[in-house]
Amino acid sequence: MTEDCEYFPFSSMSPMSSSSSSSASPGVDPQLTWDMASELCKDGLNPRRINGLMLQLIIMHFADAHLIFNPNLQDNVWTKDPKTTKIWITTVSRWDPTGQKIRPAIIVKRKPYDNQRFALDDRYMDAVMDTLPGGHPGFNRKQKGAHQFLCVGRSGIEAEDVAFEVEEYLTTFAPVIKQYYGLDDFQCTGIGELSPLKEDKTNFVVPVMVTYEFQWMWHLVKKGPIWKSTDLNVGD
């Protein structure tokens, strides 16, 4: 069976749209409809920006009940007001499991981030990009990372439902996320086992894992003699 999935979660973010804030669905915070693709292209990707991207993708999905696949979760709409939100979504560095009692919750956590070599001396292996006008050398490296989405519920069933929702959403739109944000690869790689929350045994948690890859490219432009003023006399 083939499902037809609209690119609706991303429609209000498209740089082709001239009225993104006005076309946002009811209940969606206008702050979530800014063009992240342009920002990432302008400033480049790094672990912190990827962390922010993962957080925003999940927030945007849960900010509108119409986007939530599971009918059992459609009342769990996110808002930026802690007094009205029905699901807590934040990063692991900002989460207080004992003080923030809103459930369900999704906690975004960055996993190890690898910086890998493509070729000898990191030289860009492309005749077009190998040098800029003036003979400035080009370089690139592969960046590989992973994230976990810790899905917390008041019961095992609730935690599982949230995890399956996150997994379905990220798997369904992985091709769009990859293309839209200039990644070489993006995929949801699995769902972990259900277990009691370490800080509160009455709650349960299920991790959802994603991996991604992208290239880091740069050129070196010589401005003067290399390290001319370097002092090699380091003393005793």
C-alpha positions in Angstrom: 0.0 0.0 0.0 1.4 3.4 -1.0 0.5 6.5 1.1 0.4 9.9 -0.5 2.1 12.4 1.9 1.9 16.1 1.3 4.9 18.3 2.1 2.5 20.3 4.4 4.9 20.6 7.4 7.3 22.4 5.2 4.9 24.4 3.0 4.9 27.5 5.2 8.8 27.5 5.3 9.3 27.5 1.6 11.4 30.4 0.3 9.0 30.4 -2.7 6.2 31.6 -0.5 5.8 35.3 -0.2 3.3 35.2 2.7 4.5 32.4 5.0 3.3 33.9 8.2 -0.2 34.5 6.9 -0.5 31.0 5.4 0.5 29.2 8.5 -2.1 26.8 10.0 -4.1 27.9 13.0 -2.2 27.3 16.2 1.2 27.4 14.6 3.6 30.0 16.1 4.7 32.4 13.3 8.2 32.2 14.7 8.3 28.6 13.5 7.7 29.5 9.8 10.9 31.4 9.2 13.1 30.1 6.4 15.6 27.9 8.2 17.0 26.7 4.8 18.3 30.1 4.0 19.8 30.6 7.5 21.6 27.3 7.3 22.9 28.0 3.8 24.1 31.4 4.9 25.8 30.4 8.2 26.7 26.8 7.5 26.0 23.7 9.4 27.6 22.6 12.7 26.4 20.5 15.6 24.7 23.4 17.4 22.7 24.4 14.3 21.8 20.8 13.5 20.6 20.5 17.1 18.4 23.6 16.6 17.1 22.2 13.3 16.1 18.9 14.9 14.3 20.8 17.7 12.4 23.0 15.2 11.3 20.1 13.0 9.7 18.3 16.0 8.1 21.5 17.3 6.6 22.3 13.9 5.1 18.9 13.6 3.4 19.0 17.0 2.4 22.7 16.8 -0.7 21.8 14.7 -3.1 19.0 15.5 -3.8 18.6 11.7 -0.2 17.5 11.1 -0.2 14.7 13.8 -0.8 11.3 12.3 -2.0 9.4 15.4 -5.5 10.5 16.4 -4.7 9.5 20.0 -2.0 12.3 20.1 -3.9 15.1 18.3 -4.8 16.7 21.6 -1.1 17.0 22.5 -0.5 20.2 20.6 2.7 22.2 21.4 2.6 25.9 22.3 5.5 28.1 23.5 3.5 28.9 26.7 4.3 26.3 29.4 0.8 26.9 30.9 -1.0 25.9 27.7 1.2 23.4 25.9 0.1 19.8 26.0 3.5 18.4 25.1 6.9 19.5 26.4 9.6 19.7 23.6 13.1 20.9 24.5 16.8 20.0 24.3 18.5 17.8 26.9 20.5 20.7 28.2 17.3 22.6 29.1 15.3 19.8 30.4 14.6 19.3 34.1 13.0 15.9 34.5 12.0 16.5 38.1 10.8 20.1 37.7 9.0 20.0 34.4 6.1 17.7 34.9 4.3 18.2 31.5 3.8 14.8 29.8 4.2 13.6 27.2 7.6 15.1 26.4 10.2 14.9 23.6 13.8 15.6 24.5 16.3 16.3 21.7 19.8 15.0 22.4 22.9 15.2 20.2 25.0 12.1 19.9 28.6 11.7 18.8 29.7 13.9 15.8 32.4 12.6 13.4 34.7 14.7 11.3 36.0 12.4 8.5 38.5 12.9 5.7 37.5 12.5 2.0 40.9 12.6 0.4 44.6 13.3 1.1 45.2 16.6 2.8 41.4 17.2 2.6 41.8 18.5 -0.9 38.6 18.9 -2.8 38.6 16.2 -5.5 36.7 18.2 -8.1 38.3 20.0 -11.0 35.9 22.9 -10.7 36.1 23.4 -6.9 39.8 22.4 -6.4 41.0 25.9 -6.9 39.4 29.4 -7.0 40.6 32.1 -9.4 44.1 33.0 -8.2 45.0 29.5 -7.4 43.5 29.4 -3.9 43.1 25.7 -2.9 39.8 24.1 -2.0 39.2 21.6 0.8 36.3 19.5 2.2 35.5 17.0 4.9 32.6 14.7 5.6 30.6 15.5 8.8 28.6 12.6 10.2 26.3 13.0 13.2 23.3 11.4 15.1 20.5 12.6 17.3 18.2 11.0 19.7 14.6 12.0 20.4 13.7 10.8 23.9 10.0 10.3 23.9 8.6 10.4 27.5 5.1 9.4 28.5 3.0 8.8 31.7 2.6 5.2 30.6 4.4 2.8 28.4 1.7 3.1 25.7 1.9 6.9 25.6 5.7 6.8 25.3 5.4 4.3 22.5 2.8 6.3 20.7 4.9 9.4 20.8 8.0 7.5 19.6 6.1 5.9 16.7 4.8 9.4 15.7 8.3 10.9 15.7 9.6 7.9 13.8 6.8 8.0 11.2 7.2 11.7 10.7 11.0 11.7 10.3 11.0 8.7 8.0 8.1 10.0 5.8 9.8 13.4 5.3 13.4 12.3 5.3 13.8 12.9 1.5 12.4 16.4 1.9 14.5 17.2 4.9 17.7 15.9 3.1 17.0 18.0 0.0 15.6 21.1 1.7 18.5 21.6 4.1 21.4 20.5 1.8 22.3 17.3 3.6 24.0 14.3 1.9 22.0 11.9 4.0 19.2 11.9 6.6 17.4 8.9 7.9 15.6 7.6 10.9 17.5 4.5 11.9 15.3 3.0 14.5 13.4 3.0 17.8 15.0 1.9 21.1 13.4 -0.2 23.8 10.8 1.0 26.3 12.2 1.6 29.8 11.3 3.5 33.0 12.5 7.1 33.1 15.7 7.1 35.3 14.7 10.2 37.2 11.0 9.2 37.7 10.1 5.5 37.6 6.4 6.3 37.1 7.2 7.7 33.6 8.5 5.8 30.6 10.9 6.7 27.8 11.5 5.4 24.3 14.4 6.8 22.1 14.1 7.4 18.4 17.4 7.7 16.5 18.3 9.6 13.3 21.6 9.9 11.5 22.8 12.6 9.0 25.7 13.5 6.8 26.9 16.7 5.1 30.0 18.3 3.7 32.1 21.0 5.1 33.9 22.9 2.4 36.4 25.8 2.6 39.1 27.6 0.7 42.4 29.0 2.0 43.4 32.5 0.7 47.0 33.5 1.2 47.2 37.0 2.6 51.0 37.1 3.4 54.0 35.0 4.3 52.8 32.0 6.3 53.5 32.3 10.0 56.2 34.9 9.4 55.9 36.3 12.9 55.8 32.8 14.6 58.2 32.8 17.6 59.7 29.4 18.0 61.6 30.4 21.2 59.3 29.0 23.8 61.7 29.4 26.7 62.6 27.0 29.4 
